[in-house]
């Protein structure tokens, strides 16, 4: 009797083991991976994104591109709008660190003053990616890569267009400049690139230069002041973004001059509003600064976290558009 009982128990154990092995060998049509997941699975990341603000059409398009790309890749987004204030951005980055996100993306309000908080992110083992704007710090190990435009080259493109446009001009060509946010990378670099080119053309003179904070309202306000003091002497407006240029166009019209004719208008960004202004003959040229690089940023984050080496600076492809192209291209503009 005892032998029979032992035999039945042994049979039960063997059957259980066989069933267990069968279950372990079944993967539901998927191949098991060494990390316990399955082939084709992609790790869901938590990405903190601190945007500089919402000061322009360009910035709105850039924010949407980043948000959509992160979500469409299946990752979780934690978003913060700095509202043009560095203290808000530093606070947001510290919040991301406290929440132990997998990666931080931010577009710096200004270039300097981020060393401490970026050191905190590094100490926490969280990689930081710069979007659109760079930082000016000695230790470049505090950030992984910069993805964005070559702002110096944008300034050069704007100036080269002006050199060609005014090559037959007699006498001085007086330029007024609407700068971007003081201390920001695009404002510094777009000015540098522009001045680098016109330095070889002494007849091209910047007679007024002031920040318009990248906004239409401030662009209009500053242009009104330029016109009040030097209205009849202004030949060209160089605006560091299209939104300021569009605000300035309104000021020029209210002053009684024709933008695009009496005063040549150069903008940067290539937003839809600039194409509308060019199609109406009120703006002459815009240098593209492509905001739709969200998918490219997600690819860089995923590559870095997978152990791949990536370049310290990655540029986006861009062009330049003139008044005679605007009407045809306007329907194709995404931002």
C-alpha positions in Angstrom: 0.0 0.0 0.0 2.8 2.4 0.9 4.6 1.5 -2.4 1.5 2.4 -4.4 1.1 5.7 -2.6 4.8 6.6 -3.2 4.4 5.8 -6.9 1.3 8.0 -7.2 3.1 10.9 -5.5 6.1 10.5 -7.7 3.9 10.5 -10.8 2.2 13.7 -9.6 5.6 15.4 -9.1 6.8 14.4 -12.5 3.6 15.6 -14.2 3.8 18.9 -12.3 7.4 19.4 -13.4 6.5 18.6 -17.0 3.7 21.1 -17.0 5.9 23.8 -15.5 8.6 23.2 -18.1 5.9 23.5 -20.8 4.6 26.7 -19.4 8.2 28.2 -19.1 8.8 27.2 -22.7 5.7 29.0 -24.0 6.2 32.7 -24.8 2.9 33.5 -26.4 4.5 33.9 -29.8 7.3 36.3 -28.4 10.9 35.5 -27.9 12.1 35.8 -24.3 14.9 38.4 -23.7 17.6 38.4 -21.0 16.0 41.2 -19.1 12.8 39.3 -18.6 11.0 41.3 -21.3 10.2 40.3 -24.8 11.7 41.2 -28.1 10.0 44.3 -29.6 9.3 45.8 -26.2 10.6 49.3 -25.6 11.3 50.6 -22.1 8.9 53.3 -21.1 10.9 56.4 -20.0 9.9 59.3 -17.9 11.2 62.5 -19.5 11.1 65.9 -17.9 10.8 68.8 -20.4 11.3 72.4 -19.3 10.4 74.9 -22.0 11.6 78.5 -21.9 8.1 79.9 -22.4 5.4 80.5 -25.1 6.6 83.8 -26.4 6.2 83.1 -30.1 4.6 81.0 -32.8 8.0 79.2 -33.1 8.1 78.3 -29.4 4.5 77.0 -29.5 5.3 74.8 -32.5 8.5 73.5 -30.8 6.7 72.7 -27.6 4.0 70.7 -29.4 6.6 68.9 -31.5 8.5 67.8 -28.3 5.3 66.9 -26.4 3.8 64.9 -29.3 7.1 63.0 -30.0 7.6 61.9 -26.4 4.0 60.7 -26.1 3.9 59.0 -29.5 7.1 57.1 -28.6 5.2 55.6 -25.6 7.1 57.6 -22.9 5.7 59.6 -20.0 6.1 63.4 -20.2 6.5 65.8 -17.3 6.2 69.3 -18.7 7.0 72.7 -17.2 6.7 76.2 -18.8 9.4 78.5 -17.4 7.5 81.7 -18.5 10.8 83.3 -19.5 12.2 83.1 -16.0 15.4 81.3 -15.1 14.3 80.7 -11.5 11.3 78.8 -12.7 13.4 76.6 -14.9 15.9 75.8 -12.2 12.9 74.9 -9.9 11.5 72.7 -12.6 14.8 70.8 -13.1 15.1 70.2 -9.4 11.5 68.9 -9.4 12.4 66.5 -12.2 15.4 65.3 -10.2 13.3 64.7 -7.1 10.8 62.7 -9.3 13.7 60.6 -10.5 13.0 61.0 -14.2 15.0 59.1 -16.7 16.1 62.1 -18.7 15.8 65.9 -18.6 15.3 68.1 -21.7 15.4 71.9 -21.4 15.7 75.0 -23.5 17.6 77.4 -21.3 16.2 80.9 -20.8 19.7 82.3 -20.7 23.2 80.7 -21.2 24.7 81.1 -17.8 23.7 80.3 -14.2 22.8 76.6 -14.6 26.0 75.0 -13.3 24.7 74.1 -9.8 21.4 72.5 -10.9 23.0 70.6 -13.7 25.6 69.2 -11.3 22.7 68.1 -9.1 21.2 66.2 -12.1 24.6 64.6 -12.9 25.0 63.5 -9.3 21.6 61.9 -9.5 22.6 60.0 -12.6 20.0 61.8 -14.8 21.3 62.8 -18.3 20.4 66.3 -19.5 19.7 67.2 -23.1 19.7 70.8 -24.4 17.0 71.8 -26.9 17.2 74.8 -29.2 19.4 76.9 -26.8 22.9 76.2 -25.4 24.5 76.9 -22.0 27.8 78.6 -21.3 29.5 76.5 -18.7 33.0 75.1 -18.3 32.1 71.5 -17.5 30.4 70.2 -20.7 30.0 66.8 -19.0 27.0 68.2 -17.3 24.9 67.8 -20.5 24.8 65.1 -23.1 24.2 66.9 -26.3 22.7 70.0 -27.8 20.1 69.7 -30.5 19.1 72.8 -32.4 20.0 75.4 -34.9 23.3 77.2 -35.7 22.2 80.6 -34.5 25.5 82.2 -35.7 25.0 80.9 -39.1 21.4 82.2 -39.1 22.8 85.7 -38.4 25.3 85.3 -41.3 22.5 84.2 -43.7 20.5 87.3 -42.8 23.5 89.6 -43.3 24.5 87.9 -46.6 21.0 88.4 -47.9 21.3 92.1 -47.0 24.7 92.5 -48.6 23.4 91.1 -51.9 20.1 93.2 -51.6 22.0 96.5 -51.1 25.0 95.9 -53.3 24.1 98.8 -55.6 23.0 101.2 -52.8 24.7 104.6 -52.7 25.8 105.8 -49.3 25.1 104.3 -45.9 22.5 101.7 -45.3 21.1 102.3 -41.8 19.9 99.2 -39.8 17.9 98.9 -36.6 18.1 95.7 -34.7 15.5 94.0 -32.5 17.5 91.6 -30.3 16.0 88.6 -28.6 16.0 88.0 -24.8 19.2 89.5 -23.2 21.7 86.8 -22.4 19.9 84.1 -24.5 21.9 82.0 -26.9 19.9 82.9 -30.1 20.1 86.6 -29.3 23.9 86.5 -28.7 24.7 84.3 -31.7 22.3 85.9 -34.2 23.9 89.3 -33.4 27.4 87.8 -33.7 26.8 86.2 -37.0 25.1 89.3 -38.5 27.9 91.7 -37.3 30.6 89.3 -38.5 29.4 89.7 -42.1 28.6 93.4 -42.2 32.0 94.2 -40.6 33.3 93.7 -44.2 30.8 96.2 -45.5 31.3 99.6 -43.8 28.3 101.2 -45.5 26.0 98.8 -43.5 25.6 100.4 -40.2 23.5 99.4 -37.1 22.3 102.7 -35.7 19.9 101.3 -33.1 19.8 98.0 -31.2 17.6 97.0 -28.4 15.9 93.9 -27.0 12.3 93.1 -28.0 12.2 89.9 -25.8 11.2 87.8 -28.8 7.6 89.0 -28.5 5.3 90.9 -31.0 4.2 93.3 -28.4 7.7 94.3 -27.3 8.9 94.3 -30.9 6.2 96.8 -31.8 6.9 99.0 -28.7 10.7 99.2 -29.4 10.2 99.8 -33.1 7.9 102.7 -32.3 10.7 104.2 -30.2 13.2 103.7 -33.1 10.8 105.4 -35.5 10.2 108.3 -33.2 13.9 109.1 -32.9 15.2 108.0 -36.4 12.1 107.3 -38.5 13.3 108.9 -41.8 16.8 107.4 -41.5 15.9 103.7 -41.1 16.5 101.6 -44.2 16.5 98.1 -42.7 15.1 96.2 -39.7 16.9 93.1 -38.6 14.7 91.2 -36.1 16.1 88.2 -34.2 12.7 86.5 -34.7 9.6 86.8 -36.9 7.3 87.7 -34.1 9.2 90.8 -33.2 9.4 91.6 -37.0 5.6 91.3 -37.3 5.1 93.6 -34.3 7.5 96.1 -35.8 5.6 95.9 -39.2 2.5 97.2 -37.4 4.5 100.1 -35.9 5.9 101.0 -39.3 2.5 101.1 -40.9 1.1 103.2 -38.1 4.0 105.6 -38.6 3.0 106.0 -42.2 5.7 104.0 -44.0 5.5 100.9 -46.1 7.2 97.8 -44.5 9.1 95.8 -47.1 9.6 98.9 -49.3 10.5 102.0 -47.3 12.1 99.7 -44.7 13.4 96.3 -45.6 12.4 93.7 -43.1 14.6 90.7 -42.1 13.2 88.1 -39.7 14.3 84.7 -38.3 12.3 81.5 -37.7 10.2 81.1 -40.9 6.8 80.9 -39.0 3.6 81.0 -40.9 3.0 84.6 -39.8 6.2 85.6 -41.6 5.0 83.9 -44.8 1.7 85.8 -44.5 3.6 89.1 -44.2 5.9 88.3 -47.1 2.9 87.2 -49.3 1.4 90.6 -48.5 4.6 92.4 -49.5 5.3 93.6 -46.0 8.4 91.5 -45.2 11.4 90.7 -47.4 13.1 87.6 -46.0 13.0 85.1 -43.1 15.8 82.7 -42.1 14.5 79.3 -41.1 14.9 78.0 -37.6 13.2 74.7 -37.6 11.2 73.9 -34.4 9.9 70.5 -35.4 12.7 68.4 -34.0 10.8 66.5 -31.2 11.2 63.1 -32.9 14.9 63.7 -33.4 15.3 64.6 -29.7 13.5 61.4 -28.6 15.8 59.3 -30.8 18.9 60.9 -29.2 17.6 60.2 -25.7 16.8 56.6 -26.5 20.2 56.1 -28.2 22.1 57.6 -25.2 20.2 55.5 -22.7 20.9 52.4 -24.8 24.6 53.1 -24.5 25.2 54.6 -27.9 27.7 57.4 -28.4 26.2 60.6 -29.9 27.7 63.9 -31.1 28.0 66.7 -28.6 26.2 69.0 -31.0 23.5 67.9 -33.5 22.1 70.5 -36.0 18.7 70.5 -37.7 18.4 71.2 -41.4 17.2 74.7 -42.3 16.8 77.1 -45.2 15.9 80.7 -46.0 12.8 82.1 -47.7 12.2 85.3 -49.6 9.1 87.4 -50.4 8.7 85.9 -53.9 8.5 82.4 -52.6 5.9 83.1 -49.8 2.6 82.8 -51.6 3.4 79.4 -53.1 4.9 78.0 -49.9 2.4 79.4 -47.4 -0.1 76.5 -47.6 2.7 74.0 -46.8 3.9 75.7 -43.6 3.3 73.6 -40.5 3.9 76.3 -37.9 
